[in-house]
C-alpha cells in the first residue's frame, strides 16, 4: 500500500506503448480494473437514490453506520473463515483513519445532506471530490499535469452548469455537509495510499467496521432513533446499499487504490455519478432534464476522459 504512484501497473504498461504481448494474467487484471470502475460509476451513482429511500425510515448516521458495519462484519467473517490473517495493530490504526474520513466524514456527510437535498443534487455536490483530491495531492508534492488540470476544470464547470437548475444553498446545513463531505473523502483517499493498511479485501472490511462504528456512535450521540417499523422499500434500499454499494463498490474502490492507480483517476467516478443519479431521478422520480443538463453531462464526460488520458504523475 505504500509504493509510489509510478509503480508498475498492468493497465498502465499496456497504455505506455509497450510492444509486449499481454499475458493472460495482465488481461485478467485489466478486466478487473475495468469492472471496478464500472462498479464505481454505476453502482455508486445509484446509491444516492437508495440512500434517499432508506432515509424514509432510518436517520442518516444510523442508516450509514448500519450499512457499513453489517457489510464490514460480513466481509471480515468470510475472509477469516478463508484463512486471511487478522490486521495488525498498525493496520487497524490506518483503517481507523481511512474509515473515519471516507465513511464517517464522506458518506456520513452525504447521508446527512440528503435529509434536505435531492439525491441527484447530492451527487452533483460530491463531484468536487477529484478537485479536492488534486489539491491534497499537490500539497503532498504531486501536482496534476496540464492536461489533467484542463480535465478537472472541465469536470467542475460541468458540475456547476448542472447545478444551475438547482439551489444547493437553499438549506445551509445540507450545503455545509456537501462541502465538508467531499473534502473528507478526498483526504481519506489520498491518505489511503500512504497508511499502513491490510492487504486485499481485508482493508475494505476493516475500514467498513471502523467507519460504521464511528457513524453509529455519532448517531447515538445525536439521539438518532428508528421510531417506526421500516418500510419494505427502505429495507430493500438498505439491502442494496449493504451488498452492492458497500460489499461490491467500496471493495472495488479500495482495490483500485491498492493497484496504485492515481487517486485523481480513481475519483473520476464523482463526475459520472451525477449523470447516473439524475438519470435515475428522471426514470423513477418523475424528474426532468433540460438542454443545459444534457450539455453539462457532455462536458463532465469530456473532463473525465481528459483526466484519464494522463497515466503517470
ZALUM-966485 format. One line per 10 residues: their letters; for each residue x, y, z of C-alpha. Coordinates in Angstrom, 2 decimals. Layout:
<sites>
A> X:Y:Z  ...;
</sites>
This chain:
<sites>
XXXXXXXXXX> 0.00:0.00:0.00  2.94:2.35:0.38  4.50:2.09:-3.08  4.85:5.33:-5.10  2.33:6.10:-7.79  4.79:5.34:-10.58  4.67:1.65:-9.56  4.15:-0.69:-12.48  0.54:-1.40:-13.33  -0.67:-3.93:-15.82;
XXXXXXXXXX> -3.25:-1.49:-17.11  -0.68:1.26:-17.45  2.01:-0.89:-19.00  -0.22:-1.64:-21.94  -1.09:2.02:-22.44  2.51:3.20:-22.17  3.49:1.96:-25.61  4.85:-1.46:-24.64  5.22:-3.89:-27.54  4.99:-6.96:-25.34;
XXXXXXXXXX> 2.05:-9.28:-25.89  -0.25:-9.06:-22.85  -0.26:-12.17:-20.73  -3.42:-13.88:-19.55  -2.75:-12.54:-16.06  -2.42:-8.94:-17.26  -5.62:-9.24:-19.29  -7.48:-10.51:-16.23  -6.03:-7.65:-14.16  -7.22:-5.11:-16.71;
XXXXXXXXXX> -10.68:-6.68:-16.85  -10.98:-6.49:-13.06  -9.90:-2.83:-13.14  -12.48:-2.02:-15.83  -15.24:-3.82:-13.89  -14.18:-1.98:-10.72  -14.54:1.38:-12.44  -17.95:0.36:-13.78  -18.99:-0.52:-10.24  -17.95:2.93:-9.04;
XXXXXXXXXX> -19.64:4.71:-11.94  -22.93:2.81:-11.99  -23.49:1.35:-8.54  -22.33:4.37:-6.58  -24.33:6.60:-8.90  -27.45:4.68:-7.90  -26.71:4.66:-4.16  -27.73:8.32:-3.88  -31.31:7.39:-4.71  -31.10:4.31:-2.47;
XXXXXXXXXX> -29.94:6.45:0.46  -32.79:8.86:-0.15  -35.28:5.96:0.00  -33.66:4.46:3.12  -33.84:7.85:4.86  -37.61:7.48:4.79  -37.29:5.03:7.70  -33.75:5.43:9.08  -31.99:8.55:10.43  -28.85:9.44:8.42;
XXXXXXXXXX> -25.94:8.39:10.64  -27.62:5.24:11.94  -28.52:4.30:8.37  -24.96:4.78:7.13  -23.48:3.14:10.22  -25.66:0.02:9.97  -24.89:-0.22:6.27  -21.14:-0.28:6.67  -20.93:-2.16:9.96  -23.05:-5.04:8.63;
XXXXXXXXXX> -21.13:-5.15:5.37  -17.78:-4.96:7.18  -18.61:-7.74:9.64  -19.89:-10.00:6.84  -16.77:-9.46:4.76  -14.43:-9.82:7.74  -16.10:-13.09:8.77  -15.84:-14.55:5.27  -12.19:-13.57:4.96  -11.28:-15.03:8.36;
XXXXXXXXXX> -13.05:-18.30:7.51  -10.94:-18.43:4.34  -7.76:-18.05:6.37  -6.98:-14.37:5.80  -4.82:-13.13:8.71  -6.13:-10.53:11.15  -4.94:-6.96:10.65  -2.06:-5.88:12.86  -2.43:-3.08:15.38  -0.80:-0.61:12.99;
XXXXXXXXXX> -3.13:-1.71:10.21  -6.18:-1.23:12.43  -4.95:2.31:13.16  -4.57:3.00:9.45  -8.03:1.53:8.77  -9.46:3.72:11.54  -8.09:6.89:9.93  -9.19:5.92:6.41  -12.57:4.60:7.54  -13.35:7.66:9.64;
XXXXXXXXXX> -12.55:10.05:6.78  -14.05:8.07:3.90  -17.15:6.63:5.53  -17.95:8.71:8.62  -16.93:12.06:7.13  -17.61:11.43:3.45  -20.57:9.06:3.28  -21.99:10.33:6.56  -21.93:13.82:5.08  -23.95:12.87:2.01;
XXXXXXXXXX> -26.45:10.88:4.10  -26.91:13.87:6.40  -27.32:16.26:3.45  -29.93:14.12:1.72  -32.39:14.90:4.51  -32.93:18.18:2.64  -31.11:17.85:-0.70  -32.36:15.76:-3.63  -30.30:12.65:-4.44  -29.17:13.92:-7.84;
XXXXXXXXXX> -28.09:17.25:-6.37  -26.17:15.46:-3.62  -24.25:13.57:-6.32  -23.53:16.90:-8.02  -22.12:18.28:-4.78  -19.83:15.29:-4.34  -18.49:15.71:-7.87  -15.95:18.12:-6.34  -14.04:15.13:-4.91  -11.45:14.98:-7.75;
XXXXXXXXXX> -10.67:18.67:-7.26  -10.06:18.26:-3.53  -8.06:15.12:-4.27  -5.86:17.03:-6.72  -5.37:19.77:-4.12  -4.35:17.36:-1.35  -2.03:15.51:-3.73  -0.47:18.83:-4.71  0.15:19.74:-1.08  1.96:16.40:-0.80;
XXXXXXXXXX> 4.15:17.17:-3.83  2.17:15.61:-6.70  0.51:18.47:-8.57  -1.57:17.45:-11.61  -0.16:17.90:-15.11  -1.54:20.47:-17.55  -3.93:18.11:-19.38  -5.25:16.82:-16.08  -5.89:20.36:-14.85  -7.88:21.02:-18.02;
XXXXXXXXXX> -9.92:17.87:-17.42  -10.53:18.78:-13.77  -11.60:22.29:-14.74  -13.98:20.97:-17.40  -15.47:18.47:-14.97  -16.04:21.14:-12.34  -17.51:23.51:-14.95  -19.94:20.78:-15.97  -20.94:20.27:-12.35  -21.59:24.00:-11.92;
XXXXXXXXXX> -23.63:24.05:-15.11  -25.64:21.05:-13.97  -26.32:22.89:-10.72  -27.79:25.95:-12.48  -31.23:24.37:-12.34  -30.99:23.78:-8.59  -30.34:25.82:-5.47  -27.77:23.87:-3.49  -27.52:26.51:-0.78  -31.26:26.63:-0.05;
XXXXXXXXXX> -30.51:24.73:3.18  -27.29:25.80:4.95  -26.83:22.52:6.87  -27.19:20.42:3.73  -24.85:22.72:1.82  -22.24:22.57:4.59  -22.40:18.76:4.62  -21.93:18.73:0.85  -18.88:20.95:1.27  -17.16:19.05:4.09;
XXXXXXXXXX> -18.11:15.54:2.92  -16.11:15.64:-0.35  -13.14:17.13:1.49  -13.13:14.26:4.00  -13.48:11.66:1.25  -10.69:13.19:-0.85  -8.32:13.40:2.13  -9.13:9.80:3.08  -8.46:8.71:-0.49  -5.04:10.36:-0.59;
XXXXXXXXXX> -4.03:9.09:2.84  -5.17:5.56:1.98  -2.22:5.25:-0.37  0.18:6.16:2.44  -1.26:4.46:5.51  -0.38:1.01:6.79  -3.48:-0.91:5.74  -4.32:-4.62:5.45  -3.89:-6.10:2.01  -6.72:-7.05:-0.31;
XXXXXXXXXX> -10.33:-7.16:0.81  -9.34:-7.17:4.49  -8.60:-3.47:4.11  -12.19:-2.86:2.98  -13.57:-4.97:5.84  -11.51:-3.15:8.50  -12.38:0.30:7.14  -16.10:-0.51:6.99  -16.11:-1.90:10.54  -14.35:1.19:11.92;
XXXXXXXXXX> -16.26:3.68:9.77  -19.60:2.03:10.51  -18.88:2.02:14.24  -17.97:5.72:14.20  -21.20:6.52:12.33  -23.32:4.54:14.79  -21.69:6.24:17.79  -22.22:9.63:16.15  -25.88:8.81:15.50  -26.45:7.71:19.10;
XXXXXXXXXX> -24.72:10.84:20.44  -27.07:12.92:18.29  -30.02:10.99:19.76  -30.98:9.39:16.45  -33.57:6.64:16.79  -35.68:4.46:14.49  -39.16:5.35:15.70  -41.29:3.29:13.31  -41.09:-0.08:11.60  -39.05:0.43:8.39;
XXXXXXXXXX> -40.98:0.25:5.13  -40.35:-2.52:2.62  -38.83:-0.03:0.17  -36.46:1.27:2.86  -35.36:-2.26:3.73  -34.73:-3.07:0.07  -32.74:0.16:-0.24  -30.66:-0.81:2.81  -30.02:-4.27:1.33  -28.85:-2.63:-1.92;
XXXXXXXXXX> -26.56:-0.26:0.00  -25.06:-3.11:2.04  -24.46:-5.66:-0.69  -23.98:-3.50:-3.79  -22.88:-0.10:-2.52  -20.58:-1.45:0.21  -19.55:-5.06:-0.42  -19.12:-4.58:-4.19  -18.48:-0.90:-4.94  -16.49:0.11:-1.85;
XXXXXXXXXX> -14.33:-3.01:-2.18  -13.76:-2.07:-5.83  -12.72:1.42:-4.71  -10.18:0.12:-2.20  -8.91:-2.38:-4.79  -8.23:0.38:-7.32  -6.32:2.39:-4.72  -4.25:-0.68:-3.86  -3.45:-1.04:-7.58  -1.70:2.35:-7.24;
XXXXXXXXXX> -3.86:3.97:-9.89  -3.66:7.69:-9.27  -6.37:8.93:-6.87  -7.42:11.66:-9.33  -8.32:8.92:-11.83  -9.99:6.68:-9.25  -12.14:9.58:-8.04  -13.28:10.38:-11.60  -16.42:8.41:-10.68  -17.57:11.56:-8.85;
XXXXXXXXXX> -18.08:13.26:-12.22  -20.07:10.35:-13.64  -22.24:9.68:-10.58  -24.35:12.84:-11.08  -25.24:11.64:-14.57  -26.41:8.29:-13.20  -28.19:9.90:-10.26  -30.01:12.44:-12.42  -30.91:9.70:-14.91  -32.46:7.60:-12.15;
XXXXXXXXXX> -34.33:10.66:-10.95  -35.80:11.07:-14.42  -36.63:7.39:-14.80  -38.00:6.71:-11.32  -38.54:10.04:-9.61  -40.50:11.94:-12.22  -37.70:14.50:-12.66  -36.85:16.25:-15.92  -33.66:17.39:-17.63  -33.18:20.36:-19.95;
XXXXXXXXXX> -30.73:21.02:-22.76  -28.48:22.71:-20.20  -28.38:19.50:-18.21  -27.50:17.44:-21.29  -24.73:19.89:-22.19  -23.39:19.76:-18.64  -23.19:15.97:-18.73  -21.27:16.02:-22.02  -18.79:18.49:-20.51  -18.40:16.29:-17.43;
XXXXXXXXXX> -17.66:13.20:-19.52  -15.12:15.15:-21.58  -13.37:16.22:-18.39  -13.25:12.63:-17.14  -11.77:11.50:-20.46  -9.00:14.12:-20.28  -8.17:13.21:-16.68  -7.93:9.55:-17.66  -5.55:10.25:-20.54  -2.73:11.09:-18.14;
XXX> -1.48:7.79:-16.79  1.52:8.92:-14.74  2.14:11.71:-12.26;
</sites>
